[in-house]
Amino acid sequence: DLSEYNILVSADGPVIIDLPQAVDAAGNNHAKDMLTRDVTNLTTYFGQFDPALLSTQYAEEIWSLYEHGELNPEVKLTGRFESTLPPVDLEGVMREIDDAREAEAARLLRLQELNE
């Protein structure tokens, strides 16, 4: 776990002094969650000293840059992120759920009729 104990802060900025674990993001299904956890922990800690950090979205920004092959040491992070996910078709999801319920009810009715 990356935490405030792994970071030295100097006039030149923060320096990570110990990378507690290396994660192959391409081969680990939990990589995004681990990154989010660590960045959230750091944001919460450093947000005590600069409350503006508490409204940032560094984890989402970093992960998006990684996914698009744009994450590199020269990238200047902003802490801002806009989701590009399409809106959820809630009506469609509810139709699928209702259809599944109806199919299950019909299946149970057939089983009940067979057992009578």
ABEGO torsion letter per residue (X at the ends): XBBAAABBBBAAEBBBABBABBBBAAABAAAAAAAAAAAAAAAAAAAAABAAAAABBAAAAAAAAAAAGABBAABBBAGBBBBABBBBBAAAAAAAAAAAAAAAAAAAAAAAAAAX
